[in-house]
Amino acid sequence: MDLQLTGKTALVTGASAGIGRGIAKALAAEGVHTVIAARRKEALDELAAEITNEGNPAPAVITGDLYEEDASRKLATAALDAVGHIDILINNAGGSRPFADLHVDEERWEEAFTLNFHRPRQLADALIDQMIERKFGRIINITGKSEPDHVNGAFCAKAGMHSWAKGLSRMVGPHGVTVNCIPPGRIHSEQIYKNYTPEYRQWQCENEIPMARYGEPEDLAALATFLSSPIASYITGTVIPVDGGLRRYQF
């Protein structure tokens, strides 16, 4: 299937490893000129070399910390300067913020919402007008599960992302812009290896995941790449998990 992505441009945040890296590689393989952004320049440079060595368009590399003041506007401006316009925004930066205690200080809540809600929303806001002007745009948010077993600041922020994305999709749909969310299940990444022991991962594969394995970044990247394409123009306002059947909610 021709995804009709050759010549499109994309900004991928959190691209240095895991899911973001997988999405950047998948988009580049379809002929997309990518802008890859994260904090670790060495990892981004390695990814850029890998993409280029495979015969794909050379990515633009932007380093920075999205928690910093005015980071979204600065990143959007740098991305536009690098490639002229952005057709596809992959909001992947962020991360889990579990709260073990009943009472959590406001700084930790602020960090969770800044990284997992405000910065992705601000990035979309900074890029949406030029998408509308070009009558094509794709905003894809990598979010999180909707069945928390305890308070996690990131989950709360990601739930806000689902609501915001649904509302935004209704406002920009008439202009050729789609907005979708992908909550990952257990996808192999640095966070997975850090947070879960090999024994727990094996137990979960055997007892909780119908596909009996953890996913790879490529599993999620396949959906993200499809949703980025012109042929996915009638899919918007959705929340589509990639989790091997782990989640049990009906909708």
C-alpha positions as CSV (number, residue, x, y, z in Angstrom):
1,M,0.0,0.0,0.0
2,D,1.3,3.4,-1.0
3,L,0.8,5.7,2.1
4,Q,1.4,8.8,-0.1
5,L,3.8,10.2,2.5
6,T,6.8,11.0,0.3
7,G,7.7,14.6,0.6
8,K,5.7,15.2,3.8
9,T,7.4,16.7,6.9
10,A,7.1,15.6,10.5
11,L,8.2,16.8,13.9
12,V,8.7,13.9,16.3
13,T,9.3,14.7,20.0
14,G,11.0,12.3,22.4
15,A,12.7,10.7,19.4
16,S,15.9,9.6,21.0
17,A,14.7,6.2,22.0
18,G,11.8,3.7,22.2
19,I,8.5,4.7,20.7
20,G,9.6,8.1,19.4
21,R,12.7,6.6,17.7
22,G,10.5,3.8,16.1
23,I,8.0,6.3,14.8
24,A,10.7,8.6,13.3
25,K,12.3,5.6,11.5
26,A,9.0,4.4,10.2
27,L,8.0,7.8,8.8
28,A,11.5,8.4,7.3
29,A,11.2,5.0,5.6
30,E,8.0,6.3,3.8
31,G,9.9,9.3,2.5
32,V,9.0,11.8,5.2
33,H,11.5,14.5,6.0
34,T,11.6,14.3,9.8
35,V,12.6,16.7,12.5
36,I,13.7,14.7,15.5
37,A,13.7,16.3,18.9
38,A,14.8,15.2,22.4
39,R,17.2,16.2,25.1
40,R,20.1,13.8,24.2
41,K,22.0,15.0,21.2
42,E,24.2,12.0,20.9
43,A,21.2,9.6,20.6
44,L,19.6,11.9,18.1
45,D,22.7,12.0,16.0
46,E,22.9,8.2,16.0
47,L,19.3,8.0,14.9
48,A,19.9,10.6,12.2
49,A,22.9,8.7,10.8
50,E,20.9,5.4,10.9
51,I,18.0,7.0,9.0
52,T,20.3,8.5,6.4
53,N,22.4,5.4,6.0
54,E,19.2,3.5,5.1
55,G,18.7,5.9,2.1
56,N,16.0,8.0,3.7
57,P,15.8,11.8,3.9
58,A,18.3,13.2,6.4
59,P,16.5,14.3,9.6
60,A,16.9,17.8,11.1
61,V,18.1,17.4,14.7
62,I,16.9,19.7,17.5
63,T,17.9,19.3,21.2
64,G,16.2,20.8,24.1
65,D,14.2,20.2,27.3
66,L,10.4,20.7,26.9
67,Y,10.1,21.5,30.6
68,E,11.9,24.8,30.1
69,E,10.0,28.0,29.8
70,D,8.5,28.7,26.3
71,A,10.0,25.4,25.1
72,S,7.1,24.5,22.8
73,R,7.2,27.8,20.8
74,K,11.0,27.6,20.5
75,L,10.8,24.0,19.2
76,A,8.0,24.8,16.7
77,T,9.9,27.8,15.4
78,A,13.2,25.8,15.0
79,A,11.3,23.0,13.3
80,L,9.7,25.4,10.8
81,D,13.0,27.0,10.2
82,A,14.6,23.6,9.5
83,V,12.0,22.2,7.0
84,G,9.8,25.1,6.0
85,H,6.5,23.6,7.2
86,I,5.3,20.8,9.4
87,D,2.6,18.4,8.1
88,I,2.7,15.8,10.9
89,L,3.2,16.4,14.7
90,I,4.0,13.4,16.8
91,N,3.6,14.4,20.5
92,N,5.7,11.6,22.2
93,A,7.7,13.4,24.8
94,G,6.7,12.9,28.4
95,G,6.6,10.0,30.8
96,S,5.1,8.2,33.8
97,R,4.8,10.1,37.1
98,P,3.6,7.6,39.7
99,F,2.7,9.1,43.1
100,A,3.1,6.6,45.9
101,D,2.0,9.0,48.6
102,L,-1.6,10.2,49.2
103,H,-0.4,13.8,49.4
104,V,1.8,15.1,46.7
105,D,3.4,18.6,46.5
106,E,2.2,20.9,43.7
107,E,5.6,21.0,42.0
108,R,5.3,17.3,41.1
109,W,1.8,17.8,39.7
110,E,3.0,20.8,37.8
111,E,5.8,18.9,36.2
112,A,3.5,16.0,35.3
113,F,1.0,18.3,33.6
114,T,3.6,20.5,32.0
115,L,5.4,17.6,30.2
116,N,2.3,15.4,29.5
117,F,-0.4,18.0,28.7
118,H,0.7,21.6,28.4
119,R,3.8,21.2,26.2
120,P,2.1,18.9,23.6
121,R,-1.0,21.2,23.5
122,Q,1.2,24.2,23.0
123,L,3.2,22.5,20.2
124,A,0.0,21.8,18.4
125,D,-1.2,25.3,18.9
126,A,2.0,26.7,17.5
127,L,1.8,24.6,14.4
128,I,-2.0,24.3,13.7
129,D,-2.4,27.5,11.7
130,Q,0.1,26.6,9.0
131,M,-1.5,23.1,8.8
132,I,-4.9,24.8,8.2
133,E,-3.4,27.1,5.6
134,R,-2.0,24.1,3.7
135,K,-5.3,22.1,4.2
136,F,-3.4,19.1,5.5
137,G,-2.2,18.2,9.0
138,R,-1.8,15.3,11.3
139,I,-1.5,15.5,15.1
140,I,-0.8,12.2,16.8
141,N,-0.5,12.1,20.6
142,I,1.2,9.2,22.3
143,T,-0.8,9.1,25.6
144,G,-1.6,6.5,28.3
145,K,-4.0,4.0,29.8
146,S,-7.4,5.0,31.1
147,E,-7.6,2.5,34.0
148,P,-5.1,3.6,36.6
149,D,-4.7,1.5,39.8
150,H,-3.3,4.4,41.7
151,V,-2.7,8.1,41.2
152,N,-0.2,8.9,38.4
153,G,0.2,12.5,37.4
154,A,1.0,11.5,33.8
155,F,-2.2,9.4,33.5
156,C,-4.3,12.3,34.7
157,A,-2.6,14.6,32.2
158,K,-3.0,12.0,29.4
159,A,-6.7,11.8,30.1
160,G,-6.8,15.6,29.6
161,M,-5.0,15.0,26.3
162,H,-7.8,12.6,25.2
163,S,-10.4,15.2,25.9
164,W,-8.5,18.1,24.3
165,A,-7.7,16.1,21.2
166,K,-11.3,15.1,20.7
167,G,-12.5,18.7,21.0
168,L,-9.7,19.9,18.7
169,S,-10.5,17.3,16.1
170,R,-14.0,18.7,15.7
171,M,-12.6,22.3,15.2
172,V,-10.0,21.5,12.6
173,G,-11.5,18.6,10.7
174,P,-13.1,20.8,8.1
175,H,-9.6,22.1,7.3
176,G,-8.1,18.7,6.5
177,V,-6.4,18.3,9.9
178,T,-6.9,15.1,11.9
179,V,-6.1,14.6,15.6
180,N,-5.7,11.2,17.2
181,C,-4.3,9.5,20.3
182,I,-2.4,6.3,20.7
183,P,-2.1,4.9,24.3
184,P,0.7,2.3,24.3
185,G,0.6,-0.9,26.3
186,R,3.8,-2.6,27.3
187,I,6.2,-1.5,24.5
188,H,9.9,-2.3,25.0
189,S,11.7,0.9,26.0
190,E,14.1,2.3,28.5
191,Q,11.2,3.0,30.9
192,I,10.0,-0.5,30.7
193,Y,13.4,-2.0,31.5
194,K,13.8,0.5,34.4
195,N,10.4,0.0,36.0
196,Y,9.6,-3.7,35.5
197,T,11.8,-6.7,36.4
198,P,12.3,-9.5,33.9
199,E,10.3,-11.8,36.1
200,Y,7.3,-9.4,36.2
201,R,7.5,-8.9,32.4
202,Q,7.4,-12.7,31.9
203,W,4.5,-13.1,34.3
204,Q,2.5,-10.4,32.6
205,C,3.1,-11.9,29.2
206,E,1.8,-15.2,30.4
207,N,-1.1,-14.0,32.4
208,E,-2.4,-10.5,31.2
209,I,-1.4,-9.9,27.6
210,P,-3.4,-12.0,25.0
211,M,-0.6,-11.7,22.5
212,A,1.7,-13.2,25.1
213,R,4.5,-10.7,24.5
214,Y,5.6,-7.1,25.1
215,G,5.3,-4.9,22.0
216,E,8.1,-3.4,20.0
217,P,8.3,0.3,19.0
218,E,7.6,-0.9,15.4
219,D,4.2,-2.2,16.5
220,L,3.1,1.2,17.5
221,A,4.9,3.0,14.8
222,A,2.9,1.1,12.1
223,L,-0.3,2.7,13.4
224,A,1.2,6.1,13.8
225,T,2.6,6.1,10.3
226,F,-0.8,5.0,8.8
227,L,-2.6,7.7,10.8
228,S,-0.1,10.2,9.5
229,S,-0.9,9.4,5.9
230,P,-3.4,11.1,3.5
231,I,-5.3,7.8,3.2
232,A,-6.2,8.0,6.9
233,S,-8.1,11.2,6.3
234,Y,-11.4,9.9,7.7
235,I,-10.0,8.8,11.0
236,T,-10.0,11.6,13.7
237,G,-10.9,12.2,17.3
238,T,-10.0,8.6,18.2
239,V,-8.1,6.9,21.0
240,I,-6.6,3.7,19.6
241,P,-4.6,1.5,22.0
242,V,-1.6,-0.6,20.8
243,D,-1.3,-3.0,23.7
244,G,-1.6,-6.6,22.5
245,G,-5.1,-6.8,24.1
246,L,-3.8,-5.9,27.6
247,R,-6.5,-3.2,28.4
248,R,-9.9,-4.4,29.3
249,Y,-12.1,-1.3,28.7
250,Q,-14.8,-1.8,26.1
251,F,-14.5,1.6,24.3
